């Protein structure tokens, strides 16, 4: 699936109500990550930096302009932020936001 098709899917899908009620329902929850400290998930884990938090908020701002799906946002032990859009029960798009790059993965297959 091409990027344009993924964005169109995100734009046209209705939000999932149980995801809207999530504690990590979008950009405002990312501000809470500012209080995190290295070691938050055990020795050797890192808290997201201010730059990563800023990048994640910018990403969410741009995608929310075209998408009605509320993402699930969570910190990773590597110090990055994971943003996952659940399209339905079996399909999702995940983006990992770092200091100067994004990584994405998709699960769009159905049995």
N, C-alpha and C positions, 0 to 999 in steps of 0.2 A: 504494500500500500504506500502511495506517495505522500509526501508531507501535505500537499494541498488537500488530498482526500482525508487525511487524519484531522486536519483543521476543520474541514467541512463536517466530519462526523462529530467532533467536539462541539461545533457551533449549533448543530441541529438536534442533538440529544437532549431530552428532558433531564433535569437533575434528579438524582436518586435521593429521596427524602431522608433515608437513614444516614446517608453520608453528610447531608446538610447539618445534621445534628452532632456530627463528630466534633470533638474538641479541637482537632486540627483541620477545620473546615476552610481554611484559606489564609490569605496574607496577614490578617491581623494576628493570628496565632503565632506567626513567625517571630513577632516581637518578643514573645516569651522565651525564645531561644537565646536572647541576649544575656539572660541570667544564668545560662548553663556554664559549667566549668569543666575543664579537661578532667577525665576520670569519671564522668557522670554515669557511664555504663560499665565501670570497672577499670582496672589498670590498663593503660595503653590506649584508652579511647579519648577522642578529642571533641570539644564543643565547636559548633560552627562559628567561624570568625564573622566579624561585622561585614566584611566584604561578601562572604557567602550569603549572609542574611539579606544584604542589599540586593544581590543578584537574584535570589529566590523571589523576593518581593517584586522586582522588576519583571521577572518571567511571569509570575502569577498575574500581575497587572495587565500585561499584554495579552495573555491567553484569556483572561476573564472578559476582555472586551469582545471576544468572538465565541465564547463558550458559556453554556448554561450549566455545565456539570461542575459541581463543587468538588475539588480534589481533596484527597487525604494527604496531609503534609506531615512529615516526621523527620526528626534528625537521625543521622546515621552515626555509628560509633567512629567512622573515619573522619568526622567533622564536616561532612557534606549534608545537604538537605534533600530528601526524597519527596517527590511530588507525584502522586499516582491518580490518574483519572480512570475510574471504573466505568466502562461503557455499558456493561451489563454483567450478568453472573459469570461469564466465561472469558470476557475480553477486557483488557486494560492497557493503558499507555503510562509508562513510568519514566520520569526524568530525574536524574541526579544532578544537582547543582553544586558546582565547586567554585573556587576562586576565579578561575579564568576559562572554565570549560563546562560544557553540559554533556551528559551521557544519557542516552535514552534506550529503552527497550519496549517492545510491544508483545502482547499476547493476544493475537487476533484470530487464532485458529479455533475452529469448532470441530467437535467430533461428528 
